[in-house]
């Protein structure tokens, strides 16, 4: 599955669309950014409710292509600006982390 | 009532501190900024309540050989101060049985614990008081600072610094350390700016400042260093390890310290991240290195940090790691990464 297909497949809202499209290889679900940095696989999609600039910084360090913000959390503009400059996609979902992770797991496994 | 203008008596036994806080040598200025009021103040303070009589306070002064007594409320906030001059006036005007509240100086100039010592020097020279009560961020009295406190603390610190400089001159082998000290003095005025220094041959030093609780600029150093590594085609896995260590250390400075410097020393063989802050230091390093231990506030946790993983993560991704900290001068962390391919694979 490609990043550009995520939105339609999981009914996500695309908030930041300036990204380099590619295959989704893995994903990591966590609201602890230190945990993401310590344990997430490289180039994974990050599923979280942490909607702020620091999430983009962590995604950049992990070479993550996309962030999915769950529970319809409001995403500040500075986060989107940062993501645009790093070419990281930002999606928002009205579902929670468990549900999104489960759906994505089914596709990737 | 005593106003700040009626201080003739003080000048007899009170000295100014002959230090220029603008144009002293860099090493001295650095000390003046690095040392905080809480590092130099006297902690056990003799205090009295507003209901104590002037006579009682005079006896306390005599007994404990102090020349000024802060008058505090029950919650340790400052109500005023009684100094020798008030006692003399008390004898003179026959109000020794009056309460402190009636005659104390109520407009007290206080210092914050976290202020740099340079403020003390300025205050002493400007106001010509013999002492300033010190308060914490909640305005509670925590100590008192006198000119003697400042001068002796500065002497101790200067001795240490001179010793260090002398040692450095006799051991010229450590080129990186030399580069650091020369870089340090350059970086002070350029807050949050990046400066590129030519250290010894083929050594590059990059520096970034961090500020307490400034999450806006946090990550700036790490993303910048990552970009530079990418630009010279560094192995992506190695770049990620460096980025993670750098970001964790940067966040640590933003969350826990009073500000600091992220310094990247790059040679053909290795990259050294030196994260040096100005305090308050880590009381128990072993604990701080334990996964899950954290002293972060709820605000920090709400941002997804403060899980007690920062230092353990950094140590895990580094090829070499060391940390030293003391409560007077702050914390210095080194994370070293070998850039040559044969050294790869510490993860």
Boltz contact constraints between the chains, C-beta under 6 A:
constraints:
  - contact:
      token1: [A, 31]
      token2: [B, 304]
      max_distance: 6.0
  - contact:
      token1: [A, 32]
      token2: [B, 304]
      max_distance: 6.0
  - contact:
      token1: [A, 32]
      token2: [B, 307]
      max_distance: 6.0
  - contact:
      token1: [A, 33]
      token2: [B, 304]
      max_distance: 6.0
  - contact:
      token1: [A, 33]
      token2: [B, 305]
      max_distance: 6.0
  - contact:
      token1: [A, 34]
      token2: [B, 305]
      max_distance: 6.0
  - contact:
      token1: [A, 34]
      token2: [B, 307]
      max_distance: 6.0
  - contact:
      token1: [A, 34]
      token2: [B, 309]
      max_distance: 6.0
  - contact:
      token1: [A, 34]
      token2: [B, 310]
      max_distance: 6.0
  - contact:
      token1: [A, 37]
      token2: [B, 244]
      max_distance: 6.0
  - contact:
      token1: [A, 37]
      token2: [B, 313]
      max_distance: 6.0
  - contact:
      token1: [A, 38]
      token2: [B, 309]
      max_distance: 6.0
  - contact:
      token1: [A, 38]
      token2: [B, 313]
      max_distance: 6.0
  - contact:
      token1: [A, 50]
      token2: [B, 304]
      max_distance: 6.0
  - contact:
      token1: [A, 57]
      token2: [B, 219]
      max_distance: 6.0
  - contact:
      token1: [A, 60]
      token2: [B, 223]
      max_distance: 6.0
  - contact:
      token1: [A, 61]
      token2: [B, 243]
      max_distance: 6.0
  - contact:
      token1: [A, 61]
      token2: [B, 244]
      max_distance: 6.0
  - contact:
      token1: [A, 61]
      token2: [B, 247]
      max_distance: 6.0
